[in-house]
């Protein structure tokens, strides 16, 4: 009977205590000091401490600590996030040193819901959903027994467009005990709306949600990076370090507990190595270590930075934006048939070179949904026709659409200048890659036809 009586306690120790080896803090906003008893319960799950603070001095934290910052919702905004990141950068390398998560709350009810979400968490398996590749019914079924749910789609603070359905505050399914990673633009800007998707997930029992507060998602590493067996807050810190390495300020934010390990077994080898030698210059440092997909070497470099150059991801993103893809196709074929008027053989060769390029690039970057794929091939067919007139025309037709989207976002303040430059640079390089494949396949096909 004594063993049975101790089982709940042992279960809590098993689930939470092993998650971190350093100290765990719950830092409570001094405006919410009356919520300290609730904060003590949360800290107790990690055998941690509660500190009441105005967040101006966080020097009591050390580099290896984990901290959950419970913040008055009325004071939580973009400035607070970035100023906290800067304040916690003790060694001046641009990345905050302690692992942190944020929890904006209105009052006691929010903390009670969050506590029970933590208590319902159980490490399990990870599931991954891309826009246009899964229905809402399939999402509900496949995520039922998952502990980590990764979703990629077009986002805003209100929700995520998954193609045929939306993940929004009124349609989130069972979020209790599940960690969410939202690979979507701007979905983490919870201060812009009273009913954000992120806070709806937290209220529904999710103990941790990873979201971006800028254009683009939360990582350029493969999705299985999030299933690498590290605490979720550590993974957000590493992802932000990789962003900084390519000139983008840290924009991934963890809402919730930073110490949870969402999957029980590693599906993705993330190797921790002391930051010495040449690899310390290639990969970002995080508190004196580098974290690489596999052992540091050429393979790890390709697996890390090769994913930045993904024409499939770029054009899949463009052609799943509401109405944008249709307008691009309309403009492209308006020029093709209205002004250029190519012959049947040229259209056929251009179409075959587009198909061949699509098939080869898809091997490396994955294939978009069956709805999006034909649209991409059609557009690349038009690009091949432009390319036949002049290579510059082909390059411009590939570069202008993503460049225009990035510049519009920059003009309206939907992204930061550094990320805008990042988008333009990658769009240009991706355009060169597609143009090169179209050129090579078109030349090969032309020789076959003319010999």
C-alpha positions as CSV (number, residue, x, y, z in Angstrom):
1,X,0.0,0.0,0.0
2,X,2.9,2.4,0.7
3,X,4.2,1.9,-2.8
4,X,0.8,2.7,-4.3
5,X,0.6,5.9,-2.2
6,X,4.0,7.0,-3.5
7,X,3.2,6.3,-7.2
8,X,1.9,9.8,-8.1
9,X,5.0,11.4,-6.6
10,X,7.3,9.0,-8.4
11,X,5.6,9.6,-11.7
12,X,6.1,13.4,-11.3
13,X,9.8,12.9,-10.5
14,X,10.2,10.6,-13.5
15,X,8.6,13.0,-16.0
16,X,10.0,16.3,-14.9
17,X,13.1,15.9,-12.7
18,X,15.3,14.3,-15.4
19,X,14.5,17.0,-17.9
20,X,17.2,19.4,-16.7
21,X,20.4,19.0,-14.8
22,X,20.8,22.7,-14.0
23,X,18.6,24.8,-11.7
24,X,15.0,25.6,-12.7
25,X,13.4,29.0,-11.9
26,X,10.0,30.3,-12.2
27,X,10.4,34.1,-12.6
28,X,7.1,35.7,-11.6
29,X,6.2,39.3,-12.7
30,X,6.1,41.5,-9.6
31,X,2.7,42.8,-10.9
32,X,1.4,39.2,-10.4
33,X,3.1,38.5,-7.0
34,X,-0.3,37.4,-5.7
35,X,0.0,34.4,-7.9
36,X,3.1,33.1,-6.1
37,X,1.3,30.0,-4.6
38,X,0.5,28.8,-8.1
39,X,4.0,29.6,-9.3
40,X,5.4,27.5,-6.4
41,X,3.4,24.5,-7.6
42,X,4.8,24.8,-11.1
43,X,8.4,25.2,-9.8
44,X,7.9,22.2,-7.6
45,X,7.4,19.9,-10.6
46,X,11.1,20.6,-11.4
47,X,12.3,20.9,-7.8
48,X,12.9,24.6,-8.7
49,X,12.6,28.0,-7.2
50,X,10.3,31.0,-7.6
51,X,11.7,34.5,-7.9
52,X,9.5,37.6,-8.0
53,X,11.0,40.2,-10.3
54,X,10.4,43.2,-12.6
55,X,12.7,41.5,-15.2
56,X,15.2,44.4,-15.1
57,X,17.9,42.3,-13.4
58,X,18.1,38.6,-14.2
59,X,21.7,38.2,-13.2
60,X,20.8,35.6,-10.6
61,X,20.4,33.2,-13.6
62,X,23.4,31.3,-14.7
63,X,24.2,30.1,-18.3
64,X,23.0,26.5,-17.7
65,X,19.7,27.4,-15.9
66,X,16.2,27.0,-17.2
67,X,13.7,29.7,-16.5
68,X,10.0,30.1,-17.1
69,X,9.0,33.8,-17.1
70,X,5.4,34.4,-16.1
71,X,4.6,37.8,-17.4
72,X,1.6,40.1,-17.0
73,X,-0.2,39.8,-20.4
74,X,-0.7,43.6,-20.6
75,X,3.1,44.1,-20.6
76,X,4.1,41.3,-22.9
77,X,5.1,42.4,-26.4
78,X,7.8,42.2,-29.1
79,X,10.0,44.7,-27.2
80,X,9.8,42.6,-24.0
81,X,10.9,39.4,-25.8
82,X,13.9,41.0,-27.6
83,X,15.0,43.0,-24.5
84,X,14.9,39.8,-22.4
85,X,16.9,37.9,-25.0
86,X,19.5,40.7,-25.0
87,X,19.5,41.0,-21.2
88,X,20.2,37.2,-20.9
89,X,23.1,37.3,-23.3
90,X,25.8,37.2,-20.6
91,X,28.8,36.4,-22.9
92,X,27.9,38.9,-25.7
93,X,27.6,36.3,-28.5
94,X,24.1,37.4,-29.5
95,X,22.3,34.4,-28.0
96,X,20.7,34.4,-24.6
97,X,22.5,32.0,-22.2
98,X,19.9,30.5,-19.9
99,X,17.1,28.5,-21.6
100,X,13.9,30.5,-21.3
101,X,10.2,30.1,-21.9
102,X,7.5,32.8,-21.7
103,X,4.0,32.5,-20.2
104,X,1.9,35.7,-20.6
105,X,-1.1,35.4,-18.2
106,X,-4.2,37.5,-17.2
107,X,-4.6,35.8,-13.8
108,X,-4.9,32.7,-11.7
109,X,-7.1,30.8,-14.1
110,X,-4.4,30.8,-16.7
111,X,-1.8,29.4,-14.3
112,X,-4.2,26.7,-13.2
113,X,-4.9,25.6,-16.8
114,X,-1.1,25.6,-17.5
115,X,-0.4,23.5,-14.4
116,X,-2.8,20.8,-15.4
117,X,-1.5,20.9,-18.9
118,X,2.0,20.2,-17.5
119,X,0.6,17.4,-15.3
120,X,-1.0,15.7,-18.4
121,X,2.2,15.8,-20.4
122,X,3.7,12.4,-21.2
123,X,6.8,11.9,-23.5
124,X,5.7,10.0,-26.6
125,X,6.1,10.3,-30.3
126,X,6.3,13.2,-32.8
127,X,4.0,13.8,-35.8
128,X,4.7,16.2,-38.7
129,X,2.1,17.9,-40.8
130,X,2.7,20.1,-44.0
131,X,0.2,22.4,-45.7
132,X,-2.0,20.6,-48.2
133,X,-0.9,17.1,-47.2
134,X,-3.3,16.2,-44.5
135,X,-7.0,16.7,-43.8
136,X,-8.4,18.0,-40.5
137,X,-9.8,14.5,-39.8
138,X,-6.4,13.0,-40.4
139,X,-4.8,15.6,-38.2
140,X,-7.1,14.8,-35.3
141,X,-6.5,11.1,-35.7
142,X,-2.7,11.1,-36.2
143,X,-2.1,13.6,-33.4
144,X,-4.2,11.7,-30.8
145,X,-1.4,9.9,-29.1
146,X,1.5,12.3,-30.0
147,X,3.4,14.4,-27.5
148,X,5.0,16.7,-30.2
149,X,3.0,18.1,-33.1
150,X,4.9,20.0,-35.8
151,X,2.8,22.0,-38.3
152,X,3.9,23.9,-41.4
153,X,1.5,26.4,-43.1
154,X,0.8,30.0,-43.7
155,X,0.4,31.7,-40.4
156,X,-0.8,34.8,-38.5
157,X,-1.4,35.3,-34.8
158,X,-5.0,34.1,-35.4
159,X,-4.1,30.7,-36.8
160,X,-2.5,28.6,-39.5
161,X,-3.7,27.9,-43.0
162,X,-3.1,24.2,-43.7
163,X,-4.7,24.2,-47.2
164,X,-8.1,22.7,-46.9
165,X,-8.5,23.6,-43.2
166,X,-7.3,26.1,-40.6
167,X,-5.8,25.5,-37.2
168,X,-7.4,28.3,-35.2
169,X,-8.5,29.0,-31.6
170,X,-12.0,27.4,-32.3
171,X,-10.6,24.3,-34.0
172,X,-7.5,23.0,-32.3
173,X,-8.6,19.5,-31.3
174,X,-7.1,17.9,-28.2
175,X,-4.1,20.0,-27.1
176,X,-3.8,18.7,-23.6
177,X,-0.3,17.6,-22.7
178,X,1.0,18.1,-26.3
179,X,3.9,20.3,-27.3
180,X,3.3,22.3,-30.5
181,X,6.0,23.6,-33.0
182,X,4.4,26.0,-35.4
183,X,6.5,26.5,-38.5
184,X,4.6,29.6,-39.7
185,X,5.0,33.3,-40.1
186,X,4.1,35.7,-37.3
187,X,2.0,33.2,-35.4
188,X,3.9,34.0,-32.1
189,X,2.8,37.7,-32.1
190,X,0.2,37.0,-29.4
191,X,0.1,40.7,-28.4
192,X,-1.6,41.6,-31.7
193,X,-4.9,39.8,-30.9
194,X,-7.1,39.0,-27.9
195,X,-7.7,35.4,-29.2
196,X,-4.4,34.1,-30.6
197,X,-3.8,30.5,-31.6
198,X,-0.8,30.2,-29.3
199,X,-2.6,31.3,-26.2
200,X,-5.6,29.2,-27.1
201,X,-3.4,26.1,-27.2
202,X,-1.9,27.0,-23.8
203,X,-5.4,27.5,-22.4
204,X,-6.4,24.1,-23.9
205,X,-3.7,22.3,-22.0
206,X,-0.5,22.5,-24.1
207,X,2.5,22.9,-21.8
208,X,4.7,24.4,-24.6
209,X,4.2,26.1,-27.9
210,X,7.1,27.2,-30.2
211,X,6.2,30.1,-32.6
212,X,7.8,32.8,-34.7
213,X,7.4,36.5,-34.0
214,X,8.7,37.5,-37.5
215,X,8.2,36.4,-41.1
216,X,9.2,32.8,-41.7
217,X,9.1,29.9,-39.3
218,X,11.0,28.8,-36.2
219,X,13.9,27.0,-37.8
220,X,15.7,26.2,-41.1
221,X,16.8,22.8,-39.8
222,X,14.8,19.7,-40.8
223,X,11.6,19.2,-38.8
224,X,13.0,16.1,-37.0
225,X,15.4,18.5,-35.3
226,X,12.5,19.0,-32.8
227,X,12.5,15.3,-32.1
228,X,16.1,15.1,-31.1
229,X,15.6,14.2,-27.4
230,X,16.7,17.6,-26.0
231,X,14.5,19.9,-23.8
232,X,12.2,22.0,-26.0
233,X,13.6,25.3,-24.7
234,X,17.1,24.1,-25.5
235,X,16.1,23.4,-29.1
236,X,14.6,26.9,-29.4
237,X,17.8,28.4,-28.1
238,X,19.8,26.3,-30.7
239,X,17.5,27.2,-33.5
240,X,17.9,30.9,-32.6
241,X,21.6,30.5,-32.6
242,X,21.4,29.1,-36.2
243,X,19.3,32.1,-37.2
244,X,21.9,34.5,-35.8
245,X,24.6,32.6,-37.7
246,X,23.0,33.7,-41.0
247,X,22.4,37.2,-39.9
248,X,18.8,36.9,-38.6
249,X,18.0,38.0,-35.0
250,X,16.5,35.3,-32.7
251,X,12.8,35.1,-33.7
252,X,11.7,31.8,-32.3
253,X,9.9,32.1,-29.0
254,X,8.9,29.3,-26.6
255,X,5.6,29.9,-24.8
256,X,5.5,27.5,-21.8
257,X,7.8,25.2,-20.0
258,X,11.4,25.2,-21.4
259,X,12.5,22.0,-19.6
260,X,10.1,19.5,-21.2
261,X,11.6,16.8,-23.4
262,X,8.8,16.2,-25.9
263,X,9.9,12.8,-27.3
264,X,11.2,9.9,-25.3
265,X,13.6,8.6,-28.0
266,X,15.8,10.4,-30.5
267,X,14.6,10.4,-34.1
268,X,17.3,12.9,-35.1
269,X,20.9,12.8,-34.0
270,X,21.9,16.2,-32.7
271,X,25.5,16.0,-31.5
272,X,26.8,18.3,-28.7
273,X,30.5,19.0,-29.2
274,X,32.9,21.5,-27.5
275,X,33.3,24.6,-29.7
276,X,36.9,24.2,-30.8
277,X,38.7,24.4,-34.1
278,X,37.3,25.2,-37.6
279,X,33.8,23.8,-36.9
280,X,33.3,26.5,-34.2
281,X,33.5,29.0,-37.0
282,X,31.0,27.2,-39.2
283,X,28.4,26.3,-36.7
284,X,27.0,28.6,-34.0
285,X,28.2,28.5,-30.5
286,X,25.8,28.0,-27.6
287,X,27.4,28.4,-24.2
288,X,30.7,26.9,-25.4
289,X,29.3,24.1,-27.5
290,X,28.1,23.5,-31.0
291,X,25.1,21.3,-31.8
292,X,25.2,19.6,-35.2
293,X,23.0,17.1,-37.1
294,X,25.5,14.2,-36.8
295,X,29.2,14.5,-36.1
296,X,30.8,17.7,-37.2
297,X,32.0,17.4,-40.8
298,X,31.0,17.9,-44.4
299,X,27.9,15.9,-44.0
300,X,26.7,18.0,-41.0
301,X,27.4,21.2,-43.0
302,X,25.3,20.0,-45.9
303,X,22.5,18.7,-43.7
304,X,22.4,22.0,-41.8
305,X,22.9,24.7,-44.4
306,X,21.8,22.8,-47.5
307,X,18.2,23.0,-46.3
308,X,18.4,26.8,-46.7
309,X,18.5,26.3,-50.5
310,X,15.2,24.7,-51.2
311,X,13.4,25.9,-54.3
312,X,10.6,23.5,-53.6
313,X,9.8,25.0,-50.2
314,X,10.0,28.5,-51.7
315,X,7.6,27.9,-54.6
316,X,5.3,25.6,-52.5
317,X,5.0,28.5,-50.1
318,X,4.2,31.0,-52.8
319,X,1.6,28.8,-54.6
320,X,-0.2,28.0,-51.4
321,X,-0.7,31.7,-50.6
322,X,-4.3,32.6,-51.3
323,X,-4.7,33.9,-54.8
324,X,-1.0,34.7,-55.3
325,X,-0.1,31.6,-57.3
326,X,-3.0,32.2,-59.6
327,X,-2.0,35.8,-60.3
328,X,1.6,34.7,-61.0
329,X,0.4,32.0,-63.5
330,X,-2.0,34.5,-65.1
331,X,0.8,37.1,-65.6
332,X,3.3,34.5,-66.8
333,X,1.1,32.9,-69.4
334,X,-0.3,36.2,-70.4
335,X,3.2,37.2,-71.5
336,X,3.9,33.8,-73.0
337,X,0.8,33.6,-75.3
338,X,0.1,37.3,-75.6
339,X,3.5,38.5,-76.6
340,X,6.0,35.7,-77.2
341,X,3.7,33.1,-78.8
342,X,6.1,30.2,-78.9
343,X,5.7,27.2,-81.2
344,X,4.3,23.9,-80.0
345,X,7.8,22.2,-80.0
346,X,9.2,25.0,-77.8
347,X,6.3,24.7,-75.4
348,X,6.7,21.0,-75.2
349,X,10.4,21.1,-74.6
350,X,10.0,23.8,-72.0
351,X,7.3,21.7,-70.3
352,X,9.5,18.6,-70.3
353,X,12.5,20.6,-68.9
354,X,10.2,21.9,-66.1
355,X,9.0,18.4,-65.3
356,X,12.5,17.0,-65.2
357,X,13.8,19.9,-63.0
358,X,10.8,19.4,-60.7
359,X,11.4,15.7,-60.3
360,X,15.1,16.1,-59.6
361,X,14.8,19.0,-57.1
362,X,11.9,17.1,-55.4
363,X,14.3,14.3,-54.6
364,X,16.4,16.7,-52.4
365,X,13.7,19.0,-51.1
366,X,10.6,16.9,-51.0
367,X,7.5,17.2,-53.2
368,X,4.7,19.6,-52.5
369,X,1.1,18.6,-52.4
370,X,-0.7,17.1,-55.5
371,X,-2.6,20.4,-55.8
372,X,0.5,22.7,-55.7
373,X,2.9,20.6,-57.8
374,X,1.2,21.1,-61.2
375,X,1.1,24.9,-60.6
376,X,4.8,25.0,-60.0
377,X,5.6,22.9,-63.1
378,X,3.3,25.2,-65.2
379,X,5.1,28.3,-63.9
380,X,8.6,26.8,-64.5
381,X,7.4,25.9,-68.1
382,X,6.7,29.7,-68.6
383,X,10.2,30.5,-67.1
384,X,11.8,28.1,-69.6
385,X,10.1,29.9,-72.4
386,X,11.4,33.3,-71.1
387,X,14.9,31.8,-70.6
388,X,15.0,30.8,-74.3
389,X,14.7,34.5,-75.2
390,X,17.3,35.6,-72.7
391,X,18.7,34.0,-69.5
392,X,18.1,37.3,-67.7
393,X,14.4,37.1,-68.4
394,X,14.2,33.6,-66.9
395,X,16.1,34.7,-63.8
396,X,13.9,37.8,-63.3
397,X,10.7,35.8,-63.7
398,X,11.9,33.5,-60.9
399,X,13.3,36.1,-58.6
400,X,10.6,38.9,-58.9
401,X,7.6,37.1,-57.2
402,X,9.4,36.1,-54.0
403,X,11.3,39.4,-54.0
404,X,8.0,41.4,-54.3
405,X,6.5,39.4,-51.5
406,X,9.5,40.1,-49.3
407,X,9.6,43.8,-50.1
408,X,5.9,44.3,-49.5
409,X,6.3,42.6,-46.1
410,X,9.2,44.8,-45.3
411,X,7.3,48.0,-46.4
412,X,4.3,47.2,-44.2
413,X,6.5,46.3,-41.2
414,X,5.6,42.6,-41.4
415,X,9.2,41.6,-41.1
416,X,12.5,43.0,-39.9
417,X,15.1,44.5,-42.3
418,X,17.6,41.7,-41.5
419,X,15.1,39.0,-42.3
420,X,14.0,40.9,-45.4
421,X,17.6,40.8,-46.7
422,X,17.8,37.1,-45.8
423,X,14.6,36.4,-47.8
424,X,15.9,38.3,-50.9
425,X,19.3,36.6,-50.7
426,X,17.8,33.1,-50.5
427,X,15.2,33.8,-53.2
428,X,18.0,34.9,-55.6
429,X,20.1,31.8,-54.9
430,X,17.0,29.5,-55.2
431,X,16.2,31.3,-58.5
432,X,19.7,30.5,-59.8
433,X,19.3,26.9,-58.9
434,X,16.0,26.5,-60.7
435,X,17.3,28.4,-63.7
436,X,20.4,26.2,-63.9
437,X,18.3,23.0,-63.9
438,X,15.9,24.3,-66.5
439,X,18.8,25.4,-68.7
440,X,20.6,22.1,-68.5
441,X,17.5,19.9,-69.1
442,X,16.4,22.2,-72.0
443,X,19.8,21.9,-73.7
444,X,19.8,18.1,-73.3
445,X,16.2,17.8,-74.7
446,X,17.0,20.1,-77.5
447,X,20.0,18.0,-78.6
448,X,17.9,14.9,-78.4
449,X,15.2,16.4,-80.6
450,X,17.6,17.9,-83.2
451,X,19.9,15.0,-83.7
